[in-house]
Amino acid sequence: MTPIDRGEAASKAAEELLKPEYAKEALFDRIYRYVSQFLGDLLDATGDGGSAGGVIAAIVITLILLGLVALIAWRLRKSARRHALAPGALFGARTLTAAEHRQAAERLAMEGRWSEAVQERLRAIARDLEERALVDGMPGRTADELAAEAALSLPAFAQELAAAARSFDDVTYGGVPGTREAYETMTSLDERLREARPVPLVPAAGEGGA
């Protein structure tokens, strides 16, 4: 077996990964496939009595490739954790407007998918409050956090907002099936919140004094 230098190994690796049969594979799967094949070829060469220099070079290159695969896998996991939703998060991965959430809720309700309709209707409420600057657009916000923050600007709705948050959590995490009644209650709250005006903030004692 002729010794393999690094340049030749890199070239062979690039050629292998660009083959048509790998075009539709994910990058990690493609690299894993190549490394597995490379290891198999290495074992075959060793069994056939290849030169010591060639085997050692192949082992070194394989270790480098394995290190690259491990690095890529670590970066992918890190990226996934960074972008993962917090447990109990209100919104999904896609960013929709309040109107789009309402349309989705109405479509789901027409199909009798009450749990999902309840979820989308509360998301419509949350997005509407964000669009009106009544709550901050906080990533990973939970339904309970939304209710607590919205109640500061709309105290008259505090109890209904808390109940809506519980309804969302029940159908999303508690295994409680959604119902027409729950959806209609959420829809009524959404419609009344759209017409509501926030209470003026009262300055704390001592603020604004001469």
C-alpha positions as a printed Julia matrix, in Angstrom:
210×3 Matrix{Float64}:
   0.0    0.0    0.0
   1.48   3.39  -1.03
   1.74   5.93   1.82
  -0.98   8.57   1.72
  -0.06  12.19   2.34
  -2.45  14.75   3.79
  -3.05  16.57   0.53
  -4.07  13.41  -1.28
  -6.31  12.33   1.61
  -8.06  15.71   1.68
  -8.59  15.56  -2.08
 -10.03  12.06  -1.89
 -12.32  13.12   0.95
 -13.64  16.07  -1.05
 -14.24  13.92  -4.11
 -16.07  11.31  -2.07
 -18.36  13.83  -0.35
 -19.31  15.42  -3.69
 -20.59  12.18  -5.21
 -24.24  12.39  -6.45
 -25.48   9.7   -4.09
 -24.62  11.98  -1.14
 -26.27  15.11  -2.55
 -29.49  14.7   -0.57
 -27.84  13.66   2.69
 -27.37  15.96   5.65
 -23.8   17.15   6.12
 -23.28  15.17   9.33
 -24.64  11.97   7.75
 -22.46  12.5    4.71
 -19.3   12.89   6.78
 -20.24   9.94   8.97
 -20.75   7.76   5.88
 -17.38   8.74   4.48
 -15.53   8.14   7.76
 -17.17   4.73   8.12
 -16.14   3.79   4.61
 -12.64   5.11   5.2
 -12.27   3.02   8.35
 -13.46  -0.05   6.5
 -10.88   0.52   3.75
  -8.21   1.04   6.36
  -8.99  -2.26   8.05
  -8.94  -4.03   4.7
  -5.55  -2.49   3.86
  -4.13  -3.49   7.24
  -5.35  -7.04   6.77
  -3.68  -7.2    3.35
  -0.31  -6.34   4.86
   0.02  -2.73   3.79
   3.22  -0.82   4.58
   3.62   0.53   8.1
   4.01   4.1    6.87
   0.81   4.0    4.86
  -1.17   2.49   7.72
   0.13   5.03  10.22
  -0.68   7.9    7.87
  -4.16   6.51   7.31
  -4.71   6.2   11.07
  -3.61   9.79  11.66
  -5.89  11.09   8.91
  -8.78   9.02  10.26
  -8.28  10.46  13.73
  -8.35  13.94  12.25
 -11.58  13.16  10.41
 -13.14  11.71  13.55
 -12.16  14.86  15.42
 -13.86  16.98  12.76
 -17.01  14.87  12.97
 -17.05  15.22  16.77
 -16.59  18.99  16.46
 -19.41  19.31  13.94
 -21.72  17.19  16.1
 -20.91  19.33  19.15
 -21.61  22.56  17.25
 -24.91  21.2   15.94
 -26.04  20.19  19.42
 -24.98  23.56  20.82
 -26.88  25.39  18.09
 -29.97  23.23  18.68
 -29.9   23.98  22.41
 -29.49  27.69  21.75
 -32.49  27.81  19.44
 -34.69  25.38  21.34
 -37.86  26.76  22.88
 -37.97  27.13  26.61
 -40.28  24.64  28.36
 -43.75  26.15  28.45
 -42.98  28.71  25.75
 -46.04  30.31  24.23
 -44.94  30.71  20.61
 -43.58  28.17  18.17
 -40.57  28.54  15.89
 -42.39  30.63  13.26
 -43.14  34.31  13.79
 -46.74  35.17  12.85
 -48.82  38.3   13.25
 -51.88  38.44  15.49
 -54.1   38.34  12.4
 -52.34  35.22  11.13
 -52.75  33.49  14.48
 -56.46  34.37  14.46
 -56.88  32.97  10.97
 -55.14  29.77  12.03
 -57.35  29.53  15.12
 -60.53  29.97  13.09
 -59.44  27.35  10.56
 -58.64  24.86  13.33
 -61.96  25.56  15.02
 -63.83  24.87  11.78
 -62.06  21.51  11.67
 -63.01  20.76  15.26
 -59.39  20.76  16.42
 -60.21  22.57  19.62
 -56.92  22.1   21.49
 -54.91  23.64  18.66
 -57.54  26.33  18.14
 -57.25  27.35  21.81
 -53.48  27.52  21.48
 -53.61  29.7   18.38
 -56.21  32.02  19.88
 -54.06  32.71  22.93
 -51.09  33.27  20.65
 -53.21  35.8   18.77
 -53.92  37.56  22.08
 -50.24  37.57  22.98
 -49.11  38.86  19.58
 -51.81  41.54  19.57
 -50.66  42.8   22.96
 -47.09  42.87  21.69
 -48.07  44.73  18.53
 -49.86  47.32  20.68
 -46.8   47.6   22.96
 -48.84  46.55  25.99
 -46.35  43.76  26.73
 -42.73  43.32  25.72
 -41.85  40.95  22.89
 -39.96  38.56  25.15
 -38.65  35.37  23.46
 -39.64  32.17  25.23
 -42.46  33.83  27.13
 -44.87  31.45  28.87
 -48.63  31.88  29.0
 -48.47  32.66  32.74
 -45.83  35.34  32.16
 -47.99  36.87  29.45
 -51.03  36.99  31.74
 -49.06  38.55  34.6
 -47.49  41.24  32.43
 -50.69  42.07  30.52
 -52.57  42.44  33.8
 -50.37  45.42  34.69
 -51.75  47.41  31.76
 -55.2   45.81  31.72
 -56.0   45.04  35.39
 -59.71  44.57  34.68
 -58.81  41.46  32.66
 -56.37  39.99  35.17
 -58.53  37.03  36.18
 -59.59  36.21  32.61
 -56.0   36.4   31.4
 -54.88  34.03  34.15
 -57.72  31.64  33.27
 -56.76  31.81  29.58
 -53.15  30.97  30.48
 -54.32  27.95  32.49
 -56.49  26.81  29.58
 -53.51  27.06  27.22
 -51.28  25.09  29.61
 -53.98  22.46  30.15
 -54.37  21.64  26.46
 -50.67  22.03  25.66
 -48.95  20.32  28.57
 -51.63  18.87  30.82
 -53.2   16.43  28.39
 -56.61  18.1   28.77
 -58.54  18.05  25.47
 -59.7   21.39  24.16
 -63.42  22.1   23.84
 -65.66  24.41  21.88
 -66.54  26.21  25.11
 -62.87  26.82  25.95
 -62.23  28.15  22.47
 -65.27  30.43  22.51
 -64.24  31.8   25.91
 -60.76  32.52  24.57
 -62.21  34.14  21.44
 -64.47  36.39  23.5
 -61.5   37.49  25.58
 -59.48  38.19  22.45
 -62.22  40.37  20.96
 -62.71  42.38  24.16
 -58.98  42.85  24.68
 -58.7   44.31  21.19
 -61.08  47.09  22.24
 -59.58  47.61  25.68
 -57.4   50.58  26.53
 -54.59  50.34  29.04
 -54.87  52.15  32.35
 -52.52  55.13  32.74
 -49.44  54.41  34.78
 -49.5   56.04  38.2
 -46.15  57.64  39.11
 -44.55  56.27  42.22
 -44.54  58.48  45.3
 -41.93  61.2   45.0
 -41.63  61.02  41.22
 -42.32  64.06  39.13
 -42.04  66.39  42.1
 -40.55  69.87  41.76
